[in-house]
Amino acid sequence: MTEPYYDNKAQYDRIRGYIIPGETIFAVYDCKGGGTGFVGITDRRIIFYDQAFLTKKKSMVSIPYNQIIGIASVDEGVIFQTSEITLLTAAGNYTFQFRGADKAHNAYSFIMNQLLGQAHPQLKG
């Protein structure tokens, strides 16, 4: 297994504190824009730091893959030239603006592989 990618060691350490036994971190990306400070991507879920935008208090938010309905990427005529992806869930949409289109593309690819690797991810408990 390769080592997880991270932009900032302190953010990686924060995400690592929320990992359950058997869960593996793929990457921790620093985000830009208001609301989300950073996002962790594991083999089981997305974990992000909400800076009081969604929950009115600074919180770590987890979204298991079985709760993700879809993923969107802005298409401005050139494939994967955007640094933004949006997760579509039954509870609402969560947008992440990465520090580079390459990081957004890596996140998109890993999340899609996790979603497509499950027969019906939304039906699993």
C-alpha positions, 0 to 999 in steps of 0.5 A, a space after each residue: 500500500 502506498 502512503 497517504 497523500 496530504 497537503 498539510 501534516 497537521 490536517 492529516 493528523 486531525 483526520 487520522 484521529 477520526 479513523 476507525 480500526 480497519 479504515 485506510 486514508 487515501 488523501 487529505 487535501 487542503 481546501 480553499 474558499 469559505 466553510 471547508 478547511 480540509 477534506 479527508 478521503 478514506 476507503 469508507 467515507 469522506 471526512 471534512 472540517 466544517 468551519 461553522 458554515 453548515 453546522 454553526 459550530 466548527 465540526 468534523 463531518 463524516 459522509 459514508 460512501 453509502 450515503 453519496 448519491 453522486 458526484 459533480 464536477 464543473 465542465 467548462 469545455 475542458 475535462 478536469 480543468 476545475 478544482 471543484 467537486 460537489 458530493 450529492 447526498 440525500 442530506 444535501 450537497 457538499 462542495 469542495 474547492 481543492 488547491 489545483 485541478 489535479 487534486 480535484 481529479 484525484 479525489 473525483 477518481 478515487 470517490 467514483 471508484 469507491 462508489 462504482 465498486 459497490 453494487 448498490 452503495 446506498 442500500 447497504 447499512 
